[in-house]
Amino acid sequence: MSSADRMPRLLALVPYLLARPGIRIDDAARDFGVTPKQLRRDLELLWMCGLPGYGPGDLIDLSFEGETVTVTFDAGMNRPLRLTGAEATTLLVALRALAETPGVLDTDAVRRAIAKIETAAGQAQPSGVVVGLGVREGKTTAHTREVVQRALRDGRALRIRYYTASRDEITERTVDPMRLLIVQAVGYLEAWCRRAEGVRLFRLDRIDDVRVLDEAASPPSTARPTDLSDGVFAARPGQSVAELVLEPDARWVAEYYPCEELDELEGGRLRIRMRYWDQWWIERLVLSLGGDAKVESPPQLAEGVRRRAADALARARHLPSTLGQ
């Protein structure tokens, strides 16, 4: 797990365990959505956390008996995490935008969530500056959203020019809009792409141009909404998996991209597993790290990286910096 995923879990673990003394590690891992192995790593890290002084009597203490765990000293971490005023307001703004987005299946559920958060926050009104910084989008993206909403409302097809980051290319596509989504504060258009002949997600901020067509939107009856319960980058059938070893200077990759099965190695190195669709994209990523990443598997990826590196070196033979290599 990345540190961005791990930190909230570590902060929530102690009050969770205090409320459930003697809980089985397997049960706790299931509640937090991680493997028992990962939860044990979290508990080992908690052992090194505590109050200033950080002596034996200042650190969080845990008691293990068989496959169960109990907190015997909480170091003050005895309350569940709560939303700050700014966090509550940002969440409310996003939920209200979601409630007004065409294509949302259960607006009643969204409005119930809004009511609960308002009650919990005590109707607090934090600074509007904080909220603005949290939710402001560019003019181009805002315009794109308005055009897409109009097409959804009128049942019209769209012509878009879209930048695909994984292939570093811009394509023109005709799509049949299905719904607008907000996933992890990023807006997406879900549509049937006639070019790809499948349902695709298009980030609104990567749509360079959008036009409403006169023809009606007509996604085929086989088009189904994408399951995003595990996020946009959840594992999908047919994806390839790469195992990479990152040098310390390349550890940021594990924070920036969705990764799994992280193993700490000697010297600050990190082993990660990454899922990917496009081999060209991941070859480009590895090459961009300039030797700070080693491909352990699959063999075809390692061979592709070697071939591209050799081709690049051959094309640069005339440069003074490559002479003698």
N, C-alpha and C positions, 0 to 999 in steps of 0.2 A: 504494500500500500504506500502511496505517496505521503509525505509529511502533511500535506493539506487535508488528506483524508484521516490521517492518524491523530493529529492534534485534538480535534473535537471529540474523538472516541476516548482518548486518554483522559481528557477533562471530565467526561461523563462516566468513566468506569468506576471511580471511587464512590461517588454517591449511589451509583447503581448497586455495587457490591455491598455497601453498608446496609442497603435496604433488603438484601438477600444473603445474609450470612450463611456460609456453607454451600453455596450454589455450585453445581457441577460446572466445570470449565466448558464442557461441550454445550451445555444449555446457554451459558453466557455468550459463547461464541456465536451460537445461532441467533440470539437476540440482537447482536451487533452486526450480523451479516458477514462475519469473517470466519476463517478456519480456526480450529483449536490451536494449531501451531502459531498462527499470527497472534491470537489472544495471549498465549504464553509469552511471546516476545513483548507484547505490550505490558504485561505484568512485570516482566524482568526490567523493563525501562522504568516503570513506576517506582520500583525499589530504589532507584537512584534519584528520585525527586522528593522534594520536601521543603523545609523552612530554612532561611538563611542561617548559616553555621554548618549545615549539611553534615552534622555528626550523626552517630548512631541513633541518638534520641530525637533527631530532627526529621528523619526521612520517613516516607510512607512505609508502613510495615504490613506484610501480608502473611497469613498462615495457611499452609497447604496441608490437607489431609486426604490422602488417596487422590481422587480426581476432583476434589472440591477446593474452594478458596474462600478465605474470610479476611476482611480488612481488620487489623488490630490497632492500627494508628493511621488516622486520615490526614494528618498535617493541615487540617483546616479545610480540606476539599470535601466538605460534607453536604454541599447544596448543589442541586442540579443546575445546569447552565440555563440562563434566562436571556431573552432578547433584550438588547439595549434599546433605548428610544429610537435611535437612528436605524437600527436593524428592523425594528417593528414597522417603522414608517416606510422604509424601502420595500419591505415585503408587502405591505398594504397597497402601495402604489402599483407594484407588479401584479398583484391579484386583481386589482380593479381594472387594470389594462386587459388582463386575461378574461375577466368577466364580460368585457365589451368586444372581445375578439370573435368574429364569426367563425363557426365551426367547432367551438368548444362544446363538448358533449354534455357536460353536466354543470351548467352555470349555477344551479341551486347549491351544489356542493361548494363551489368557489365562494359564493356569497355567505354560506354558513361559516367557512373558514375565515372570511373577512370579519364577520361578527365576533367570532371567538378571539381573534387577535386583538381587535379593538377593545374588547372587554378586559383581556389580560394586560394590555398596555395601559389601561386606565384612561383611554382617550387622550393620551399624551400627545403633544404637538411639538416634536423636536424641530430644530432649525431647518427651514426650507432649503438652505444652502446645501446641507448634507444630503437631503433627498435628491436635489437637482443633480449633484455630482454622481449619485448612484444610478440614476435612471436616464440621464440625458442621452439621446442618440443623435447622430449626424443628420443634416438636412436631407442628404440623398437617401439615407435609410428610412427616414420618416416619410419622404415622398413615396418610396417604394412600398412601404406598408400601406399607405392610403390607396395606392393604385391596386394593390393586391386585395385589399378589403372591398374595394368597389367591384372588382372582378368576381369575388366570391359572392357578394350580394346579388349581382346581376346574372350570375351563372355564365360568365364569359371566359374564353380561353385567353392565354397570355403568350406574348412573345418576349423572351428575356435574353439578355446577354449576360452570361454567368462566368465568374472566375472560379476554376477548380484548383484549389491550393495543392492537392495531392499530385496533380500532373502539371501544375504551373502553366495552365492554358485557359484561354477564353473561348467560349463556344456560344453559338446562337441556338436557342431551343424554343420549341413551341410546347407549352405545358397546359394541362387541364387542372386548375387549382382544386384541391380537396379541403384544406384547412390551414389556418395559421396557428403556429405553436410558439410558446416561450419555454425554452429548456435551459436551465441554469443561466437565466437572464439574457439569453441570446434568442433573437427572433428567427423563426424558420417558416418557409412556405413548404408544405407538403403537397405534392402534385404528381399527376401521371405525366411522365416525360415521354413524348412521342419519339424523341431521338433515341433514348435508351430502352424504350418499350417496357417501362417499369415505374414503380412508385419511387420517387426520389425526394430527399430533403434538400432545400436550397436556403442557405443562410441569407437573410435579407441584406446584410451589409456586404455581401459579395455579388449581389445583382447590380451590374453596372448600368443597365437600362431595362425598362419594362414598358410594355405597350399592351393595352387591352384590345383584343381582336373583336371583329364583328361576329365571329362564329361562336356558337354555344360551347361551353366546356362539356366534354363527354368522356370522362374516365371510364374504362371498361368495367363491366360488372365484377371482374376478377380482382380489381384494384382494392387492396385492403390497407387500412391505416397502419403505420409502422408502430411496433411495440416499443415504446420509449420508457417503460417502467424502470429499466436499468440505465437510462441515459442514452445519449446519441451514440456514444462510442462503446456500447456494450458488445460483447462477443456475438457474432452472427455466423450461421452455418456457411461454410465455404471459405472463411477467412484463413489466411496463412499466419503462422506464428514464427516470429524471429526471436532468437535468444542472443542477447548482446551483453558484452562486458564493457562497462564504461569506466574510463579513468576519472579521477577526482574532478577534473575540469569539465567533464561532460555529464556530471550527475544531474544537471538541470534538465536533461532529457526526461528523466523519470518524473519530474515535477510538471513539465509542460505537456507531455503526452500521456494518454491512459496506458498504464503498464500493470503487470501483475507478476507474482512470484519474485519479489525482490529479495536478493541475498547479499548481505554485506561480505565483502572479500578483504583480503589483506591489503594494506596500503591505501585504504579509502576507496577502493574500487567497488563497483556495484554490478551485480548481474541482474538483468531484467528480461522479461518476456513481453513482446509487443505484438499485437495483432494488426494486420494490414491487408488491404485489398490489392494495392498497386505496388509491384516490385520496383518499378522505376522510381516511385516516390521514396521508398525506404532505402534504396541504393543511394539516392541523392542525399538523404539525411545522413547516412553513415559517412559518405565521402566529405560532407560539409564539416564533420567533426575533426577532420585532419589528423587521423591516427589515434584519436582519443576513444575510439570505439572498435571493438573486435567482434566479428560475427562468429558465433559458435555454431549456430544452425539457423536455417537449413543450408545444406551445401550449395544449392543453386544460388542462394543469396550471396554467400561468400564469393562464389565464382563470378557472379555479376559485378560485385564491387571491385574485385581484382581486375576484371576485364575493363571496366570503365576507368579505373585508375591508370592502367597501362595505356589505354587509348589517349587519355588526357596528357600523360607524360610524353607520349610520342608526338602529339601535336605541338607540345611546348619545347621540343628539343632545341629549337633555334634560340631560345632565351638564355641569357648568361647564367641565370640561377639554376638551370637544369643541366648545364654542360658537365660531363663526366658521370652523370647518373644513369 
